[in-house]
């Protein structure tokens, strides 16, 4: 799933390539992906793009449609991506026969598709007058790279939460933009078990978690900056210390990176760095192996 750094990379790319251009085409190939009807998608045609921003994992392409801002907002979900074309293909999109969910064309002939692999379709597209009209944006927690997100702000969010820190970091209503991959990386950098209860972290652990969170995300955003969409996924994989590296050596201590499997994903961690050498049981057992 694209997370904050890759989404920010896409936002920065779009800011360079689409701002100032008029939209000449807006076509939905997967009607289930379009979650709104007012304003209609056609309201974007003829509008000029005036901005590209991010809200958590949501991308917001702002236009001046009808003399007032109209936002094309999309969330790439688990298997979605943005495919950029310097020259948009002239081929006809056939609904149900393509991974393309949405195609946007611009006045210089360029454009992009939003695509989604697999059979489970979760990619979501919204056309709204206010980004807060998107339910997922309205309930977002603070952005962890915002200047207002201080160490004390993090401590306040953790206070009283007797839930595992891995889940807290992934909860978009608590902290916006972090998903499965970067929560693994943050917790590895913080030398913290993914099963640690948020409310039980002491001051020193909160310090470590905050420093790891800010450094991990800032570095990943910097790595994504300036890259075209086609390069972002590989750059993300190369930057991972433990996520997706089951069976490999931890780059810090050399221990074997381990996994815990869930129904549709997994987490990765280093026993030596994070759990005092103990192996984590399957999360369904909610305990450490003895």
C-alpha positions in Angstrom: 0.0 0.0 0.0 1.4 3.5 -0.8 2.0 5.3 2.4 2.9 8.9 3.2 6.3 9.1 1.6 5.2 7.6 -1.7 2.0 9.6 -1.7 4.0 12.8 -1.0 6.3 11.8 -3.9 3.3 11.5 -6.2 1.9 14.9 -4.9 5.2 16.6 -5.6 5.4 15.0 -9.1 1.9 16.1 -9.9 2.6 19.6 -8.6 5.4 19.9 -11.2 3.6 18.3 -14.1 -0.1 19.1 -13.9 -0.5 22.5 -12.1 -1.3 25.2 -14.7 -2.7 22.7 -17.2 -6.4 22.3 -18.1 -8.1 18.9 -17.8 -9.4 17.8 -21.2 -10.6 14.3 -20.2 -11.9 12.6 -17.1 -13.1 9.1 -17.7 -14.1 6.5 -15.1 -13.5 2.8 -16.1 -14.5 1.3 -12.8 -17.7 3.1 -11.7 -17.5 1.6 -8.2 -14.3 3.6 -7.6 -16.2 6.9 -7.9 -17.7 7.6 -4.5 -19.4 11.0 -5.2 -21.8 12.4 -7.7 -22.1 16.2 -6.9 -20.1 17.9 -8.4 -20.1 15.4 -11.3 -16.8 14.2 -12.7 -17.5 16.2 -15.9 -17.1 19.3 -13.8 -13.4 18.8 -14.0 -13.3 19.0 -17.8 -12.1 22.4 -18.9 -10.9 23.3 -15.4 -7.3 24.3 -14.7 -5.3 22.5 -12.1 -4.2 25.0 -9.4 -2.7 22.7 -6.8 -1.6 19.3 -5.6 -1.6 18.4 -1.9 -1.8 15.5 0.5 -4.1 14.6 3.4 -2.7 11.5 5.1 -2.6 9.0 2.2 -5.2 10.9 0.2 -4.0 12.9 -2.9 -5.9 16.1 -3.6 -5.6 17.7 -7.1 -7.3 21.1 -6.9 -8.9 22.8 -9.9 -10.7 26.0 -10.5 -13.8 24.4 -12.0 -16.7 26.7 -12.4 -14.7 29.6 -10.9 -14.5 27.9 -7.5 -12.2 25.2 -6.2 -13.3 21.6 -7.0 -11.0 18.9 -5.7 -10.2 15.5 -7.4 -9.3 13.4 -4.4 -8.2 9.8 -4.5 -6.9 7.1 -2.2 -4.9 4.4 -3.9 -5.8 1.7 -1.2 -3.7 -1.5 -1.1 -3.1 -2.2 -4.7 -3.6 1.1 -6.5 -1.1 3.2 -8.3 -0.7 6.3 -10.6 0.6 5.6 -14.1 1.9 8.8 -15.8 2.0 9.3 -19.6 3.9 12.1 -21.4 1.4 11.2 -24.3 -1.9 9.8 -23.1 -2.9 6.6 -25.0 -5.7 7.1 -27.5 -7.0 3.5 -26.9 -10.5 3.1 -25.7 -10.9 2.0 -22.1 -13.2 -0.9 -21.7 -14.8 -1.1 -18.3 -14.3 -4.5 -16.6 -11.5 -5.4 -19.0 -8.8 -3.2 -17.6 -7.0 -2.4 -14.3 -7.6 1.3 -15.0 -10.1 2.9 -12.7 -9.8 6.6 -13.8 -8.1 8.4 -16.7 -7.2 12.1 -16.7 -6.0 13.9 -19.8 -4.4 17.3 -19.9 -4.2 20.1 -22.5 -0.6 19.3 -23.5 -1.4 15.7 -24.4 -0.1 14.2 -21.1 -2.1 12.6 -18.4 -2.4 9.7 -15.9 -4.3 6.6 -15.1 -5.3 5.4 -11.7 -4.9 1.6 -11.8 -5.6 -1.2 -9.3 -4.2 -4.7 -9.4 -6.1 -7.8 -8.2 -9.7 -8.6 -7.8 -10.4 -6.8 -4.6 -11.1 -3.2 -5.6 -10.7 -0.6 -2.9 -9.3 2.4 -4.8 -11.5 5.4 -4.2 -12.1 8.6 -6.2 -14.0 11.7 -5.0 -14.9 15.0 -6.7 -15.7 17.5 -3.9 -15.9 21.2 -3.2 -14.1 20.7 0.2 -11.6 18.0 1.0 -13.3 17.5 4.4 -16.4 16.3 2.5 -14.4 13.1 2.0 -15.1 11.0 5.2 -11.6 9.5 5.3 -10.1 13.0 5.4 -12.5 14.4 7.9 -11.5 11.8 10.5 -7.7 12.0 10.0 -5.4 12.5 12.9 -2.5 14.9 12.8 0.2 14.6 10.2 3.4 13.3 11.9 5.7 15.6 9.9 3.8 18.7 10.6 5.6 21.2 12.8 2.8 21.0 15.4 3.4 17.3 15.9 5.8 17.5 18.8 7.1 14.8 21.2 4.5 15.9 23.7 1.7 15.7 21.1 2.7 12.1 20.5 2.8 11.4 24.2 -0.7 12.8 24.6 -2.0 10.6 21.7 -0.6 7.5 23.4 -1.8 8.3 26.9 -4.5 5.8 28.0 -4.4 3.7 24.9 -4.1 0.1 26.0 -3.7 -1.1 22.5 -0.6 -2.4 20.7 1.7 0.4 19.4 1.8 -1.2 15.9 -2.0 -0.7 15.6 -1.8 2.8 17.1 0.7 3.9 14.4 -1.5 2.5 11.6 -4.7 4.0 12.9 -5.4 7.0 10.6 -7.6 8.7 13.1 -4.7 8.8 15.5 -1.8 9.6 13.2 -2.3 10.2 9.5 -0.3 8.6 6.7 1.5 5.7 8.3 0.7 2.1 7.2 2.0 -1.4 7.6 5.4 -0.9 6.1 6.5 2.3 7.8 5.1 1.3 11.1 7.5 -1.7 10.9 10.4 0.5 10.0 9.6 3.1 12.8 9.4 0.4 15.5 12.6 -1.2 14.3 14.4 2.2 14.4 12.9 2.8 17.9 14.0 -0.7 19.1 10.4 -1.4 20.2 8.2 -4.4 20.0 5.1 -4.0 17.8 3.1 -5.6 20.6 4.1 -3.0 23.3 1.0 -1.3 24.7 0.9 2.4 23.9 -0.2 3.5 27.4 2.7 1.7 29.1 5.5 3.4 27.2 7.8 5.4 29.6 9.3 8.8 28.8 12.5 7.4 27.3 10.5 5.0 25.1 8.3 7.9 23.9 11.4 9.9 23.1 12.8 7.0 21.1 9.6 6.4 19.3 9.2 10.1 18.4 12.7 10.4 17.1 12.4 7.2 15.0 9.0 8.3 13.6 10.2 11.7 12.5 13.6 10.5 11.1 12.2 7.5 9.3 9.4 9.4 7.6 11.5 12.4 6.8 14.2 10.3 5.2 11.6 8.3 3.2 10.0 11.5 2.0 13.4 12.8 0.9 14.1 9.6 -0.9 10.8 9.8 -2.8 11.2 13.5 -3.7 11.8 14.1 -7.4 11.2 10.5 -8.5 8.7 9.7 -11.2 5.8 7.4 -10.2 7.4 4.5 -12.0 10.4 4.6 -9.7 8.7 5.1 -6.3 7.8 1.5 -5.5 11.4 0.2 -6.0 12.8 3.1 -4.1 10.5 2.2 -1.2 11.6 -1.4 -1.2 15.3 -0.6 -1.3 14.9 1.7 1.7 13.3 -0.9 4.0 15.4 -2.3 6.9 12.9 -5.0 8.0 9.6 -4.7 6.2 9.3 -7.3 3.4 12.7 -8.7 4.4 11.7 -11.9 6.2 14.6 -14.3 6.5 17.2 -11.7 5.7 19.8 -10.3 8.1 18.9 -7.3 10.2 21.1 -4.4 8.9 21.7 -3.3 12.5 22.5 -6.5 14.4 22.6 -9.3 11.8 19.8 -11.4 13.4 17.2 -12.9 11.1 14.2 -10.8 10.3 11.0 -12.5 11.4 7.4 -12.2 10.4 4.0 -12.5 12.0 1.2 -13.3 9.5 -2.3 -11.9 9.5 -5.3 -12.7 7.2 -4.1 -10.4 4.4 -0.7 -9.0 5.4 2.2 -9.5 7.8 4.5 -7.5 10.0 8.3 -7.8 10.1 10.6 -7.2 13.1 14.1 -8.1 14.5 14.0 -10.1 17.7 17.4 -8.9 18.9 16.7 -5.2 18.3 13.0 -5.2 19.3 11.9 -8.0 21.6 14.9 -9.0 23.7 15.5 -12.0 21.5 12.0 -13.4 22.0 9.9 -14.5 19.0 6.5 -13.0 18.6 3.6 -15.4 18.5 0.9 -15.1 15.8 -1.0 -11.9 16.7 -4.2 -14.0 17.1 -2.6 -15.5 20.2 -1.8 -12.0 21.5 1.2 -13.1 23.4 4.9 -13.7 23.2 6.2 -17.2 22.7 7.6 -18.5 26.0 
